[in-house]
Structure formats: C-alpha cells, structure tokens
Amino acid sequence: MALFVDKVNIRVKAGDGGNGCVSFHREKYVQAGGPDGGDGGKGGDIVFLATERMHTLMDFRYTRSFDAENGQDGLANRRTGKSGADKVIEVPPGTVVKEKETGRVLLDMYEANQRKTLISGGNGGYGNQHFATATRQAPRYAKPGEKRLPVELTLELKSIADVGLVGFPNVGKSTILSVVTSARPKIANYHFTTLTPNLGIVKQGEDSFVLADIPGLVEGASEGVGLGYDFLRHIERTRVLIHVLDISGSEDRDPLEDFDAINLELQAYGDLKNRPMLVAANKMDLPGAEENLARLREKLAGTGIPVFPVSAATRGNFDPLMYATASMLRQLPAAEPFYEEEVGEFVPQDDGFSVEKSDGAYFLSGGLIQRLVESVNFSDEDSLNYFHRALRKWGVIDELRKAGAQEGDSVVIGEMEFDFVE
C-alpha cells in the first residue's frame, strides 16, 4: 500500500529579476550613440496547483526544494532580458500552505484545478537607457533586479469530506464506510487497522455526499497521543460528524464513557465541539447492545443529538442514518476555505540593513545595501552622487551617526572601504 503522507515541510524560492544592462549604441558613422541598455527580465513566480492526480503529499518526501527561474539580464539595443519560468507545485485538493515559522495560512488549495500564485518573482532592473537626462547623457550605471529570499513552508493535507466518522479504534467505522459507500477500506479485528483517512461517496436518493473514515481516536489525541493528533486535521473541513460507538461494549469498554471521552478530544481541537453530530450505535447484533442503547438514549435526552441503532456486520438499519445525515447537510452552509493571509504582501526579500562597529571601522550589510552597491558604478561621478543620496534617503547616514561614526571614520561594505563624510 502506498505510504500516506499528509504533512511536509518544503523550501521555495521565487526567481530573482535580471539586472539592467549598461550599454551604448554602436553604429558605423555614429560617433556618440546614446545609452541603449535594456531592462532585466522578471523572475519566475511560485505557483500552487491543486490536482486530482494527487491524493497524498508523498511526492514531497523526495523533492523538498523548489526554485523558479531567474530573469535574464538586459541586453544592448534596448532588449529586455527573458523572464524566468514559473515554478508550478502540484498538490492534492485540500492542501493548506502555511508559513513554517509563524504558522499563518498563506493558501488554501480547496478545490481541484485551483491555481494560485504565492510569491511573485522579482522585477527586472532598469537598463541605463532610463537614466539619461539632458545633463546626464551617458549614464554608466543600471539597476539590479529585485532579489527574492527562500521561504520555508509547511503543507498540510486536510481531507475534503462533508461527513466524518469518528470514534475509538475498532468500533466499526471502516465497516460502516464499506456498507454505505463503494469504498473498500482495510478491515480487521484489531486496533488501528485504519492508518489513513478513507473516503467514499454516499448516494441517498437525489442527495450525495463524501464520507470520511477517520483513524480511531484515543484519549489525549488532541495532545498528540496515539494516531489521533495526526488525523484530527482531516475532520476540520467536515460539516457533520457521525460518532460511532460500540454500543455492545464488546471490548469491555462502556460506550457512554467512550462517547464522553471522544467529545472531550473534539472540544480540545479547534471548534469541532460545535460541529453538528449524529450517533451511530453500532454492533446492535451483539449481546448487551439493547441495554446500553437505552442508557445512551437517556443520557442524550434533551441534547438534540439523534441516535441511530445500526449493525455494520449485518448491514442493518443504515438508511435512516444516511437520510438524516443528508437532510442535515441540506440545512447547513457549504464549508468555507481557511482564512488566507494577504498573499499580495507576502514578498520575502531582504530590505533591511545593519551597522556594526569593529576595530574602529563601521561595517554596513544587508540586502538593501547589497542591491544599492550592485546598482552603482563607483568610477562614474553621477552614479557616485546617486549612491550618497540613497544612503541619506534610506537613513543609513543617520544610523552610522547613532553608532558613533565621525567625519573621516572608515565605513566598510563588502570588500569596499571609504571615509565617512557628513
């Protein structure tokens, strides 16, 4: 059986924009051609695509790093560099994309064939053709393309199902799924037979809905005990829960105590305690079932939770349960996707800088400084003036003063060193 994987961490990086070109028009009989450096191409985007071809996140166990192509640098004759290709990451429907560090939801790939851009590639830098003016006719500098930082993401698969079967291990959930749908889950008389969520479609008259058999929960599941913690996420999207009880108490457990225990786990995991619920009192064909059913009905009297006695072994009395489930679904609103953060603002790039003093010199570093240095031709007076203006505009000069820099002190950027001038 294929390994079921429903949570993975991956690394993605959108493409960097290409650098602008410094070039001057060269043509026979034209002695002083103007600047004609083209712009850099745009970097590729990181795009997610929900596809029904995939059912688990198993593919990501082998490939965990995804890079979009960088844009190409600009060319002479005002030619723009080629844009980088997008990186399309295919995921199964129901996959939620989160930022690993903060856990915030960035994308919910809720429906099949959805295509969403998570991170836009960097824009290409302007070529020197853009910097020509009446007084500066031969600019010898261009802008670098925008850079993009790699991002660590967490992918979580939350099954798309209308109704979830919940309950302790070995109470008959898988058997019920096989009775009311065409699904054929693995069934055996021992705990934790079901290690993955199984889905099936129930057709009841003109209604149909997706039913999920969730692996058995145990006490403490919401705190990571047993298998339950890993699979509770698969009932987050369900609109109705069917709580399956071994009403006969065939494993020397009290079904009423089981009911309370599972409900406590549901209450401890998000808002599942408010999910509409029906109870399937299973194994009615075994001794002791009638007595326990009477106790259960008395316990739930006045709660509004309906109880349906059924027997998966004899395939008995499931129509009333399925009709009631379909009727309840008709009265409920459709499930909504998880709230997504404003992905338009999710553009990871290093826009900061830092000042550190060491051995009497002041060291400038950071993405902002790096991009500025890349855009400056230090042998060109106009470009050098732009460099000084940018340092003042971005507050770098103020930060150097705060760090204690005085006139004539050494300022170091990478392998370049110059004197601090107010």
Residue pairs with C-beta under 8 A, 6 or more apart in sequence:
1 186
2 56
2 58
3 56
3 58
3 61
4 56
4 58
4 195
4 196
5 56
5 57
5 58
5 60
5 61
5 157
6 56
6 57
6 156
6 157
6 230
6 231
6 233
6 234
7 57
7 154
7 155
7 156
7 157
7 230
8 57
8 60
8 61
8 64
8 154
8 155
9 64
9 100
9 152
9 153
9 154
9 155
10 60
10 64
10 65
10 66
10 89
10 152
10 153
10 155
11 64
11 65
11 66
11 150
11 151
11 152
11 153
12 46
12 65
12 66
12 67
12 87
12 89
12 118
12 119
12 150
12 151
12 153
13 46
13 66
13 67
13 68
13 148
13 149
13 150
13 151
14 43
14 44
14 45
14 46
14 68
14 87
14 119
14 120
14 121
14 122
14 148
15 42
15 43
15 44
15 45
15 67
15 68
15 69
15 70
15 71
15 84
15 85
15 87
15 121
15 122
15 148
16 43
16 70
16 71
16 84
16 121
16 122
16 145
16 146
16 147
16 148
17 40
17 41
17 42
17 43
17 70
17 71
17 121
17 122
17 123
17 124
17 125
17 144
17 145
17 146
17 147
18 39
18 40
18 41
18 42
18 43
18 70
18 71
18 72
18 73
18 74
18 81
18 82
18 124
18 125
18 145
19 40
19 73
19 74
19 124
19 125
19 142
19 143
19 144
19 145
19 374
20 37
20 38
20 39
20 40
20 73
20 74
20 124
20 125
20 126
20 127
20 128
20 130
20 142
20 143
20 144
20 145
21 37
21 38
21 39
21 40
21 73
21 74
21 75
21 76
21 81
21 127
21 128
21 142
22 35
22 37
22 127
22 128
22 139
22 140
22 141
22 142
22 377
23 35
23 36
23 37
23 38
23 75
23 76
23 77
23 127
23 128
24 33
24 34
24 35
24 36
24 37
24 138
25 33
25 34
25 35
25 36
25 77
26 33
27 33
34 129
34 132
34 137
34 138
35 127
35 128
35 129
35 131
35 132
35 137
35 138
35 139
36 76
36 77
36 78
36 127
36 129
37 74
37 76
37 78
37 127
37 128
37 129
37 142
38 74
38 75
38 76
38 77
38 78
38 79
38 80
38 81
38 127
38 129
39 74
39 80
39 81
39 124
39 125
39 126
39 127
39 130
40 71
40 72
40 73
40 74
40 80
40 81
40 124
40 125
40 127
40 144
40 145
41 71
41 72
41 73
41 74
41 80
41 81
41 82
41 83
41 84
41 124
41 145
42 71
42 83
42 84
42 121
42 122
42 123
42 124
43 68
43 69
43 70
43 71
43 83
43 84
43 121
43 122
43 123
43 124
43 145
43 146
43 148
44 68
44 69
44 70
44 71
44 83
44 84
44 85
44 86
44 87
44 121
45 68
45 86
45 87
45 117
45 118
45 119
45 120
45 121
46 66
46 68
46 86
46 87
46 89
46 117
46 118
46 119
47 86
47 87
47 88
47 89
47 115
47 116
47 117
47 118
48 88
48 89
48 90
48 91
48 95
48 97
48 107
48 109
48 114
48 115
48 116
48 118
49 88
49 89
49 90
49 91
49 109
49 113
49 114
49 115
50 90
50 91
50 92
50 93
50 94
50 95
50 109
50 110
50 111
50 112
50 113
50 114
50 115
51 90
51 91
51 92
51 93
51 112
51 113
52 92
52 93
52 112
52 113
53 90
54 90
54 91
54 92
55 92
56 92
56 157
56 196
57 91
57 92
57 95
57 155
57 157
59 90
60 155
66 87
66 89
67 87
68 84
68 85
68 86
68 87
68 121
69 84
69 85
69 87
70 84
70 145
71 81
71 82
71 83
71 84
71 121
71 122
71 124
71 145
72 81
72 82
72 83
72 84
73 81
73 145
74 80
74 81
74 124
74 125
74 127
74 142
75 81
78 127
78 129
80 124
81 124
83 121
83 124
84 121
86 117
86 121
88 115
91 97
91 109
91 155
91 157
92 157
93 109
93 110
93 111
93 112
93 114
93 160
94 109
94 110
94 157
94 158
94 159
94 160
94 237
95 109
95 155
95 156
95 157
95 158
96 105
96 107
96 108
96 109
96 155
96 156
96 157
96 158
96 338
97 105
97 106
97 107
97 108
97 109
97 118
97 153
97 154
97 155
98 104
98 105
98 106
98 153
98 154
98 155
98 156
99 106
99 151
99 152
99 153
99 154
99 341
99 346
100 152
100 153
100 154
101 152
103 154
104 341
105 338
105 339
105 340
105 341
106 118
106 153
106 340
106 341
106 343
106 346
107 116
107 118
107 340
107 343
108 337
108 338
108 340
109 116
110 160
110 337
116 343
117 343
118 343
118 346
119 148
119 151
119 346
119 347
119 348
120 347
121 148
122 145
122 146
122 147
122 148
122 349
123 145
123 146
124 145
124 146
125 142
125 143
125 144
125 145
125 146
125 375
126 142
126 143
127 142
128 139
128 140
128 141
128 142
131 139
131 141
131 142
132 138
132 139
136 382
139 380
139 382
139 383
140 377
140 379
140 380
140 382
140 383
141 375
141 376
141 377
141 380
141 382
141 383
141 386
142 375
143 375
144 371
144 374
144 375
146 349
146 371
147 349
147 350
147 367
147 371
148 347
148 348
148 349
149 348
149 349
149 350
149 367
150 348
151 348
156 233
157 233
157 234
158 233
158 234
158 236
158 237
159 197
159 199
159 212
159 234
159 235
159 237
160 210
160 237
161 197
161 199
161 210
161 211
161 212
161 234
161 235
161 237
161 238
162 209
162 210
162 211
162 238
162 239
162 240
162 329
162 335
163 202
163 209
163 210
163 211
163 212
163 238
163 239
163 240
163 241
163 242
163 325
163 329
164 211
164 212
164 214
164 234
164 235
164 238
164 240
164 241
164 242
165 173
165 176
165 177
165 211
165 212
165 213
165 214
165 241
165 242
165 244
165 280
166 173
166 214
166 217
166 235
166 241
166 242
166 243
166 244
166 262
166 266
167 173
167 216
167 217
167 243
167 244
167 245
167 246
167 258
167 262
168 216
168 217
168 218
168 246
168 253
168 258
168 261
168 262
169 191
169 192
169 193
169 215
169 216
169 217
169 218
170 189
170 190
170 191
170 193
170 216
170 246
170 251
171 216
171 244
171 245
171 246
171 258
171 282
171 283
172 244
172 246
172 282
172 283
172 312
172 313
173 194
173 213
173 214
173 216
173 244
174 185
174 186
174 187
174 193
174 194
174 198
174 213
175 187
175 312
175 313
176 213
176 244
176 280
176 282
176 310
176 312
176 318
177 183
177 185
177 198
177 200
177 211
177 213
178 184
178 185
178 187
178 200
179 312
179 315
179 318
180 200
180 202
180 211
180 318
180 322
181 200
181 201
181 202
181 211
182 200
182 201
183 198
183 199
183 200
183 213
185 194
185 198
185 213
186 193
186 194
187 193
191 216
192 215
192 216
192 227
194 213
194 214
194 215
194 216
195 215
195 227
196 215
197 212
197 213
197 214
197 215
197 231
197 234
198 212
198 213
199 210
199 211
199 212
199 213
200 210
200 211
200 213
201 208
201 209
201 210
201 211
202 208
202 209
202 210
202 211
202 322
202 325
202 326
204 319
204 322
204 323
204 325
204 326
205 323
205 326
207 326
207 329
207 330
209 325
209 326
209 329
211 242
212 234
212 235
212 238
214 231
214 232
214 234
214 235
215 227
215 228
215 231
216 226
216 227
216 228
217 226
217 227
217 228
217 232
217 262
217 265
218 225
218 226
218 227
218 228
219 225
219 261
219 264
219 265
220 226
220 228
220 265
221 227
221 228
221 229
221 232
221 265
221 269
222 228
222 229
222 232
222 265
222 266
222 268
222 269
223 229
223 268
228 265
232 265
232 269
232 272
235 241
235 272
235 275
236 270
236 272
237 335
238 275
238 335
239 275
239 276
239 329
239 332
239 334
239 335
240 275
240 276
240 277
240 278
240 325
240 328
240 329
240 332
241 266
241 272
241 275
241 276
241 277
241 278
242 277
242 278
242 279
242 280
242 321
242 325
243 259
243 262
243 263
243 277
243 278
243 279
243 280
244 280
244 282
245 255
245 258
245 259
245 279
245 280
245 281
245 282
245 296
246 253
246 255
246 258
246 282
246 283
247 255
247 281
247 282
247 283
247 284
247 289
247 292
247 293
247 296
247 309
248 255
248 283
248 284
248 286
248 287
248 288
248 289
248 292
249 255
249 288
249 292
250 283
250 286
250 288
254 292
255 281
255 292
255 296
256 292
256 295
256 296
256 299
259 279
259 296
259 299
263 273
266 272
266 273
266 275
267 273
276 328
276 332
277 305
278 305
278 306
278 307
278 308
278 321
278 324
278 325
278 328
279 296
279 300
279 305
279 306
279 307
279 308
280 308
280 310
280 321
281 289
281 292
281 293
281 296
281 307
281 308
281 309
281 310
282 310
282 311
282 312
283 289
283 311
283 312
283 313
284 290
284 293
284 309
284 310
284 311
284 316
284 317
285 311
285 313
285 314
285 316
289 309
293 307
293 309
296 307
297 307
300 307
306 324
308 317
308 320
308 321
308 324
309 317
310 316
310 317
310 318
310 321
311 317
349 367
350 366
350 367
350 368
350 370
351 367
351 368
352 366
352 367
352 368
353 364
353 365
353 366
353 367
353 368
353 369
353 394
353 396
353 399
354 364
354 365
354 366
355 362
355 363
355 364
355 396
355 399
355 400
355 402
355 403
356 362
356 363
356 365
357 363
357 403
357 404
360 409
360 410
361 409
361 410
361 411
361 412
361 417
362 400
362 403
362 405
362 409
362 410
362 411
362 412
362 420
363 411
363 412
363 413
364 396
364 400
364 411
364 412
364 413
365 413
368 394
369 396
369 413
370 414
372 387
372 390
372 391
372 394
373 413
373 414
373 416
376 383
376 384
376 386
376 387
377 383
377 384
378 384
378 387
378 416
388 421
391 397
397 422
400 411
400 420
405 411
405 420
406 420
407 419
407 420
407 421
407 422
408 419
408 420
409 419
409 420
410 417
410 418
410 419
410 420
411 417
411 418
411 419
411 420
